[in-house]
Amino acid sequence: MSTIYYVASSLDGFVADEHDGLDWLLSQDVDDTGPLGYASFIERVGALVMGSTTYGWICDHLGVHPDGLGGSWPYDVPSWVMTTRDLSAGDGADVRFARGDIRPVHAAMVAAAGDRDLWVVGGGALASAFATAGLLDEIVVAVAPVTLGAGRPLLPGRHDLELLEVARNRAFACARYAVRG
């Protein structure tokens, strides 16, 4: 089991634009079953964690509403949302809200996932906190052929990485790194 930050980024290192938008990403050509693709990655995921901005984006763009109306939660594994706000989840969604230290959240994710991987969905500040705490094993990033000039950074802070794999997936340059420190 590994804890993995699986993410897409602009060429200049942003995971979302300055308005937390992803239109730049959703218009790119990608093969979900291709090299370092989403389909094979998500099959191995047993639990995931995200920040409240990512949670809000998912709810807004997939029509998921805390009152249970509209779309359904897209993940069938236990999901944690790190937040300082009071949030709620729709009926039937296994979404848990946490704040503060990520270590107990990571431990709960490990227990829930069994032998499957943990996914740090986003954002970059959350992934950086996991890396700083020594809880992030890998980063898989798909770099889109677009620059944004500003936005949410891919991984703020300094982290030493080791390149493990490189692949092209249609429009994306994809890389898998081990987190070394």
SERO-4910 file (N, C-alpha, C, O; in steps of 0.05 Angstrom, whole numbers):
BEGIN
 pado doro    nc1    nc2    nc3   cac1   cac2   cac3    cc1    cc2    cc3    oc1    oc2    oc3
  Met    A     17    -24      0      0      0      0     18     25      0     38     26     14
  Ser    A      9     44    -16     24     70    -18      4     93    -15    -19     90    -22
  Thr    A     15    115     -6     -1    140     -6      9    156    -30     33    163    -31
  Ile    A     -9    163    -48     -2    174    -74    -17    200    -79    -42    201    -75
  Tyr    A     -3    221    -87    -15    246    -96    -17    243   -127      3    246   -141
  Tyr    A    -40    236   -137    -46    232   -165    -60    257   -175    -81    264   -165
  Val    A    -48    271   -194    -57    298   -200    -50    306   -229    -31    295   -241
  Ala    A    -64    326   -239    -56    338   -265    -47    367   -259    -57    379   -240
  Ser    A    -29    377   -275    -18    403   -271    -15    417   -298    -11    404   -319
  Ser    A    -15    443   -297     -7    459   -321     23    457   -323     37    450   -304
  Leu    A     34    465   -346     62    464   -350     77    482   -330    100    477   -323
  Asp    A     64    504   -322     77    522   -303     70    516   -274     74    533   -256
  Gly    A     60    492   -269     58    482   -241     34    489   -225     35    492   -201
  Phe    A     11    492   -238    -14    498   -224    -34    475   -228    -37    465   -250
  Val    A    -49    468   -206    -69    447   -208    -97    459   -213   -115    444   -220
  Ala    A   -100    485   -209   -125    499   -215   -118    528   -221    -97    538   -212
  Asp    A   -135    541   -236   -129    569   -242   -135    587   -218   -143    577   -197
  Glu    A   -132    613   -221   -135    631   -198   -164    632   -188   -169    644   -166
  His    A   -183    621   -203   -211    620   -194   -219    592   -186   -243    585   -184
  Asp    A   -199    575   -181   -203    546   -175   -216    531   -198   -229    510   -193
  Gly    A   -213    541   -222   -225    529   -245   -208    507   -258   -183    508   -255
  Leu    A   -221    488   -271   -206    467   -285   -214    464   -314   -209    444   -327
  Asp    A   -226    485   -325   -233    484   -354   -209    478   -371   -211    464   -391
  Trp    A   -186    489   -364   -161    485   -379   -154    455   -380   -142    446   -400
  Leu    A   -161    440   -359   -154    412   -357   -175    395   -371   -168    376   -386
  Leu    A   -200    401   -368   -221    384   -378   -223    385   -409   -237    368   -421
  Ser    A   -210    404   -421   -210    406   -450   -187    391   -463   -185    390   -488
  Gln    A   -169    378   -447   -146    364   -458   -152    336   -466   -170    323   -455
  Asp    A   -137    326   -485   -140    298   -495   -124    279   -478   -100    282   -475
  Val    A   -138    260   -466   -125    240   -448   -139    213   -452   -163    212   -459
  Asp    A   -124    192   -448   -135    165   -449   -135    154   -421   -113    148   -410
  Asp    A   -158    152   -409   -160    142   -381   -148    114   -377   -140    107   -355
  Thr    A   -147     99   -399   -136     72   -397   -107     71   -407    -95     50   -409
  Gly    A    -96     94   -415    -69     96   -425    -48     96   -403    -54     92   -380
  Pro    A    -23    101   -411     -1    102   -391     -6    121   -368    -13    144   -372
  Leu    A     -2    111   -344     -7    125   -319    -35    138   -318    -39    159   -307
  Gly    A    -54    124   -331    -81    134   -333    -97    129   -308    -90    114   -290
  Tyr    A   -119    143   -307   -137    143   -284   -150    116   -279   -152    107   -256
  Ala    A   -158    102   -300   -173     76   -296   -157     56   -280   -168     44   -261
  Ser    A   -132     51   -287   -116     32   -271   -109     42   -244   -106     27   -225
  Phe    A   -106     69   -242    -99     80   -215   -122     77   -196   -118     67   -174
  Ile    A   -146     85   -204   -169     85   -185   -177     57   -176   -188     54   -155
  Glu    A   -171     37   -192   -177      9   -185   -161      1   -159   -171    -17   -145
  Arg    A   -138     13   -155   -121      6   -132   -127     23   -107   -115     18    -86
  Val    A   -145     43   -109   -149     61    -87   -170     50    -68   -191     41    -75
  Gly    A   -163     51    -42   -180     41    -21   -191     63     -3   -210     58     12
  Ala    A   -180     86     -4   -189    110     12   -176    134      0   -155    133    -13
  Leu    A   -189    157      4   -178    182     -7   -183    205     12   -200    204     29
  Val    A   -167    226      7   -169    251     23   -166    275      4   -151    274    -16
  Met    A   -180    296     10   -179    321     -5   -184    344     13   -193    341     36
  Gly    A   -177    368      3   -183    392     17   -211    401     11   -225    391     -7
  Ser    A   -221    421     26   -248    430     23   -253    445     -3   -276    444    -13
  Thr    A   -233    457    -15   -236    470    -41   -241    449    -63   -259    452    -80
  Thr    A   -226    427    -62   -230    405    -81   -258    393    -76   -272    387    -96
  Tyr    A   -265    389    -51   -292    378    -45   -314    396    -57   -333    386    -69
  Gly    A   -311    422    -53   -330    441    -63   -332    440    -93   -354    441   -105
  Trp    A   -309    437   -107   -309    436   -136   -324    411   -145   -340    412   -164
  Ile    A   -318    388   -133   -332    363   -140   -362    366   -137   -377    359   -154
  Cys    A   -370    376   -114   -398    380   -108   -411    398   -129   -433    392   -140
  Asp    A   -399    421   -135   -410    440   -153   -411    430   -182   -431    434   -196
  His    A   -390    416   -191   -388    409   -219   -400    382   -225   -406    376   -248
  Leu    A   -405    365   -205   -418    340   -210   -447    340   -199   -460    319   -200
  Gly    A   -456    362   -190   -483    364   -180   -489    349   -155   -511    342   -149
  Val    A   -468    345   -139   -471    331   -113   -479    352    -92   -465    372    -89
  His    A   -501    347    -78   -510    366    -58   -513    353    -31   -522    330    -30
  Pro    A   -505    366    -10   -506    354     17   -534    345     25   -537    328     42
  Asp    A   -555    357     13   -583    350     20   -592    324      5   -615    316      8
  Gly    A   -574    312    -11   -580    288    -24   -593    291    -51   -598    272    -65
  Leu    A   -599    316    -59   -611    321    -85   -589    323   -106   -567    333   -100
  Gly    A   -595    315   -130   -576    318   -152   -559    294   -155   -568    272   -150
  Gly    A   -534    298   -164   -516    276   -171   -507    261   -147   -513    268   -124
  Ser    A   -493    239   -152   -483    223   -131   -453    226   -128   -439    234   -146
  Trp    A   -443    220   -104   -415    221    -98   -400    202   -117   -407    179   -119
  Pro    A   -378    212   -129   -365    196   -150   -347    173   -140   -337    158   -157
  Tyr    A   -342    171   -115   -323    151   -104   -338    131    -87   -355    138    -71
  Asp    A   -330    106    -90   -343     85    -74   -325     75    -51   -328     53    -41
  Val    A   -305     91    -44   -287     85    -22   -290    107     -1   -299    129     -7
  Pro    A   -282    101     24   -283    122     44   -267    146     36   -244    144     27
  Ser    A   -279    170     40   -267    195     32   -266    214     55   -285    218     70
  Trp    A   -242    226     59   -239    247     80   -236    274     67   -224    277     45
  Val    A   -247    294     80   -244    322     71   -232    337     94   -244    339    116
  Met    A   -209    349     89   -196    365    109   -207    393    107   -206    405     85
  Thr    A   -218    404    128   -232    430    127   -231    444    154   -229    431    175
  Thr    A   -234    470    153   -238    485    177   -267    495    179   -274    508    198
  Arg    A   -282    488    159   -310    497    157   -329    473    165   -320    450    166
  Asp    A   -354    480    172   -374    459    177   -386    452    150   -400    468    138
  Leu    A   -381    427    141   -392    417    116   -408    392    121   -406    380    143
  Ser    A   -423    384    101   -438    359    104   -437    344     77   -430    355     57
  Ala    A   -444    318     79   -444    301     55   -472    291     49   -490    291     67
  Gly    A   -477    284     25   -502    273     16   -508    246     28   -489    232     37
  Asp    A   -533    237     26   -540    211     36   -525    189     20   -522    191     -4
  Gly    A   -516    169     34   -503    147     22   -473    151     16   -459    132      9
  Ala    A   -463    176     17   -435    181     12   -419    176     37   -425    186     58
  Asp    A   -397    161     34   -380    156     56   -358    178     57   -335    173     50
  Val    A   -367    201     66   -349    225     67   -347    233     96   -367    236    110
  Arg    A   -322    235    105   -317    242    133   -301    268    134   -283    273    117
  Phe    A   -308    286    152   -295    312    153   -276    313    177   -283    303    199
  Ala    A   -253    325    172   -232    326    193   -218    353    192   -219    367    172
  Arg    A   -206    359    214   -190    384    215   -166    379    232   -165    360    248
  Gly    A   -146    396    228   -122    393    245   -101    374    234    -97    373    210
  Asp    A    -89    359    252    -67    341    246    -75    320    226    -96    307    229
  Ile    A    -59    316    205    -66    296    185    -58    268    193    -67    248    180
  Arg    A    -41    265    213    -32    238    221    -55    219    229    -55    196    219
  Pro    A    -73    228    246    -95    209    253   -113    204    229   -125    182    227
  Val    A   -116    223    211   -132    218    187   -118    197    169   -131    179    159
  His    A    -92    200    166    -77    180    151    -80    152    163    -84    133    149
  Ala    A    -78    150    190    -81    124    203   -109    113    198   -111     89    194
  Ala    A   -129    129    199   -157    120    194   -160    111    165   -174     92    160
  Met    A   -147    125    147   -148    118    118   -134     91    114   -145     74    100
  Val    A   -111     87    127    -97     61    125   -115     38    134   -117     17    122
  Ala    A   -128     43    157   -146     22    168   -169     16    149   -177     -7    146
  Ala    A   -180     37    137   -203     34    119   -196     21     93   -212      7     81
  Ala    A   -171     26     83   -163     18     56   -154    -11     54   -152    -22     33
  Gly    A   -148    -23     77   -137    -51     76   -110    -50     62    -92    -36     71
  Asp    A   -107    -67     41    -81    -68     27    -81    -50      2    -63    -52    -14
  Arg    A   -102    -34     -1   -104    -17    -25    -90     10    -20    -85     18      3
  Asp    A    -85     25    -41    -71     51    -40    -89     73    -28   -113     71    -29
  Leu    A    -75     94    -19    -89    118     -9    -84    140    -30    -61    143    -40
  Trp    A   -104    156    -36   -102    177    -56   -105    204    -43   -126    210    -31
  Val    A    -84    220    -45    -86    248    -37    -96    263    -62    -80    267    -81
  Val    A   -122    269    -63   -134    280    -87   -125    309    -92   -117    315   -115
  Gly    A   -124    325    -72   -116    353    -76   -126    369    -52   -143    360    -36
  Gly    A   -115    391    -51    -97    405    -69    -68    402    -61    -60    385    -44
  Gly    A    -52    420    -73    -24    419    -69    -15    423    -41      4    411    -32
  Ala    A    -28    441    -27    -20    447      1    -25    422     19     -9    416     37
  Leu    A    -47    408     13    -53    383     29    -31    362     22    -21    349     41
  Ala    A    -25    359     -3     -4    339    -11     22    346      2     37    329     11
  Ser    A     29    372      2     53    381     15     54    375     45     75    367     55
  Ala    A     31    378     58     29    371     86     34    341     91     48    334    110
  Phe    A     23    324     74     28    296     76     58    290     71     70    274     86
  Ala    A     70    302     51     99    298     46    116    307     69    134    293     77
  Thr    A    110    331     80    125    341    102    123    323    127    143    320    142
  Ala    A    100    311    131     96    293    153    108    265    148    107    247    166
  Gly    A    120    261    124    131    234    118    110    214    111    115    190    113
  Leu    A     86    223    103     64    204     97     58    201     68     39    187     60
  Leu    A     73    215     50     68    213     22     90    197      9    113    203     12
  Asp    A     82    175     -5    102    157    -18    108    165    -46    132    164    -55
  Glu    A     87    172    -62     92    178    -90     75    201    -99     55    209    -87
  Ile    A     84    213   -121     70    234   -135     68    224   -164     88    218   -177
  Val    A     44    223   -175     39    218   -203     27    243   -215      4    250   -207
  Val    A     41    255   -233     31    281   -244     29    278   -275     48    269   -288
  Ala    A      6    287   -285      2    289   -314      4    319   -321    -14    334   -312
  Val    A     23    327   -336     28    355   -343     14    362   -369     20    350   -390
  Ala    A     -5    380   -368    -20    389   -391     -5    410   -407     11    425   -395
  Pro    A     -9    411   -433      5    430   -450     -8    457   -450    -18    467   -470
  Val    A     -9    469   -426    -21    496   -422     -7    509   -399      2    496   -380
  Thr    A     -4    536   -401      6    551   -378    -17    569   -368    -34    578   -384
  Leu    A    -18    573   -342    -39    589   -330    -29    616   -319    -45    634   -317
  Gly    A     -4    617   -312      6    643   -302      1    648   -273     16    663   -260
  Ala    A    -20    635   -262    -27    638   -233    -47    617   -226    -59    605   -244
  Gly    A    -49    612   -200    -69    592   -191    -59    577   -167    -43    587   -151
  Arg    A    -70    553   -163    -63    536   -140    -38    520   -147    -39    505   -167
  Pro    A    -16    523   -132      8    509   -139      6    478   -136     -8    468   -119
  Leu    A     21    465   -153     22    436   -153     31    424   -126     19    406   -115
  Leu    A     53    435   -115     64    424    -90     82    446    -77    106    447    -82
  Pro    A     69    463    -61     85    484    -48    105    472    -29    100    451    -17
  Gly    A    127    486    -25    147    477     -7    169    461    -22    166    456    -46
  Arg    A    189    454     -7    212    439    -19    209    410    -12    205    403     12
  His    A    210    393    -32    209    364    -28    228    350    -48    228    357    -71
  Asp    A    243    332    -38    262    317    -55    247    293    -66    234    278    -52
  Leu    A    250    289    -93    236    268   -107    255    252   -123    277    261   -130
  Glu    A    247    227   -130    263    210   -148    245    202   -170    223    190   -166
  Leu    A    253    207   -195    237    200   -218    237    169   -222    259    157   -223
  Leu    A    213    157   -223    211    129   -226    201    120   -254    208     99   -263
  Glu    A    185    137   -266    172    130   -292    164    155   -307    156    174   -295
  Val    A    166    153   -333    158    175   -351    142    162   -374    149    141   -384
  Ala    A    120    175   -381    104    165   -404     89    188   -417     85    209   -405
  Arg    A     80    183   -441     63    202   -455     35    190   -456     32    167   -464
  Asn    A     16    206   -448    -12    198   -450    -26    220   -466    -35    240   -455
  Arg    A    -28    215   -492    -39    234   -511    -27    262   -507     -4    266   -513
  Ala    A    -43    282   -498    -33    309   -495    -15    313   -471     -1    333   -468
  Phe    A    -14    294   -452     -1    297   -427     27    284   -426     31    262   -437
  Ala    A     46    297   -413     71    286   -405     67    277   -376     62    293   -358
  Cys    A     70    251   -371     64    239   -345     89    230   -331    107    219   -345
  Ala    A     91    233   -305    114    225   -290    105    214   -263     86    224   -251
  Arg    A    120    194   -254    115    182   -228    141    185   -212    162    178   -221
  Tyr    A    138    197   -188    161    203   -170    157    189   -143    135    187   -133
  Ala    A    179    181   -132    180    173   -103    187    198    -87    204    214    -95
  Val    A    174    201    -64    180    223    -46    203    214    -29    201    194    -15
  Arg    A    225    229    -29    249    221    -15    255    238     10    273    231     25
  Gly    A    240    259     15    246    274     39    231    300     39    234    316     57
***
